[in-house]
């Protein structure tokens, strides 16, 4: 079993930055890809970013490419999402995700965090 706990959300003005963290416990963190998804009110959950178990091959949704950076520290069982140049349309609940077969598509995810809210004011 894997437990994921996110932190770092909050309210920020447009153009600002936030860094989300997700700490994993339970199973070996270092062997799974990790990802971030988000869900805005009334919308479907969507992929934001993912990184493989080595910390390589980061991938991003087109909407956040160049503004968000995903990274991981396997020694701390933690994955991060640095969010810069935030826009009001980035407002959503952000979820950490992982699974043995990847974390880039919803159907791959086996474990979810509880979510952390990010709100960006204009």
C-alpha positions in Angstrom: 0.0 0.0 0.0 1.1 3.5 -0.8 0.1 6.7 1.0 0.6 10.1 -0.6 0.3 13.4 1.3 0.4 16.7 -0.6 1.2 20.1 0.8 2.1 23.6 -0.4 -1.1 24.8 -1.9 -2.6 28.2 -1.3 -3.8 31.5 -2.7 -1.5 33.5 -4.9 -1.8 36.4 -7.3 -1.4 35.9 -11.1 2.3 35.8 -12.0 3.2 34.3 -8.6 4.8 31.0 -7.7 4.0 28.0 -5.5 5.9 24.8 -4.8 3.8 21.7 -4.1 5.3 18.7 -2.3 4.1 15.1 -2.1 5.5 12.7 0.5 5.1 9.0 -0.2 5.1 6.3 2.4 4.5 2.5 2.4 6.0 0.9 -0.7 9.4 1.7 -2.2 9.0 5.2 -3.5 12.1 4.9 -5.8 10.6 2.3 -8.1 7.5 4.1 -9.3 6.9 7.0 -11.7 5.2 9.9 -10.0 2.8 12.4 -11.4 0.6 15.4 -10.7 -2.9 15.9 -11.9 -5.4 18.7 -11.3 -9.2 19.1 -11.2 -11.0 22.4 -11.4 -14.7 22.7 -10.3 -17.0 21.2 -12.9 -14.1 19.8 -15.0 -12.5 16.4 -15.4 -9.2 15.6 -13.7 -6.4 16.2 -16.0 -2.7 15.4 -16.3 -0.2 18.1 -15.3 3.3 16.5 -15.1 5.1 13.3 -14.5 8.6 12.0 -13.8 10.0 8.5 -14.0 11.6 6.6 -11.1 15.1 7.8 -11.9 14.1 11.4 -11.9 14.4 11.6 -15.7 12.1 11.9 -18.6 9.8 14.6 -17.2 6.7 15.3 -19.2 4.2 18.1 -19.0 0.8 19.1 -20.3 1.0 21.7 -23.0 -0.8 24.2 -20.8 2.0 24.2 -18.1 5.0 23.6 -20.3 7.7 26.2 -19.6 6.1 27.3 -16.3 6.0 24.2 -14.2 8.8 21.9 -13.2 8.5 18.5 -11.7 11.3 16.9 -9.7 11.8 14.2 -7.1 14.1 13.4 -4.2 14.1 9.6 -3.7 16.1 9.9 -0.5 13.2 12.0 1.0 10.4 10.0 -0.7 9.2 13.3 -2.1 8.1 14.7 -5.4 7.8 18.4 -6.1 5.9 20.6 -8.5 7.4 24.1 -8.9 4.8 26.3 -10.4 5.8 29.7 -11.8 4.0 32.4 -13.7 0.7 31.2 -12.3 -2.5 32.1 -14.1 -6.1 32.1 -12.9 -6.8 29.1 -15.1 -4.3 27.1 -13.0 -6.8 27.3 -10.1 -7.7 23.7 -9.2 -7.2 21.0 -6.6 -3.8 19.3 -7.3 -3.3 15.6 -6.8 -0.2 13.6 -6.4 -0.4 10.2 -8.2 1.6 7.0 -8.7 1.3 3.5 -9.9 3.5 0.6 -11.0 2.7 1.2 -14.7 3.3 4.9 -14.9 1.6 8.2 -13.9 0.9 10.0 -17.1 -2.6 8.8 -17.8 -5.6 8.5 -15.4 -5.9 4.8 -16.1 -2.3 4.2 -15.0 -2.8 5.7 -11.5 -3.3 3.3 -8.7 -2.7 5.6 -5.7 -3.9 9.2 -5.2 -3.2 11.8 -2.6 -6.0 13.8 -0.9 -5.3 16.9 -3.0 -4.1 20.4 -2.2 -6.0 23.5 -3.4 -4.3 26.1 -5.5 -6.1 29.3 -6.2 -4.8 32.1 -8.4 -6.4 35.5 -8.3 -6.3 37.9 -11.3 
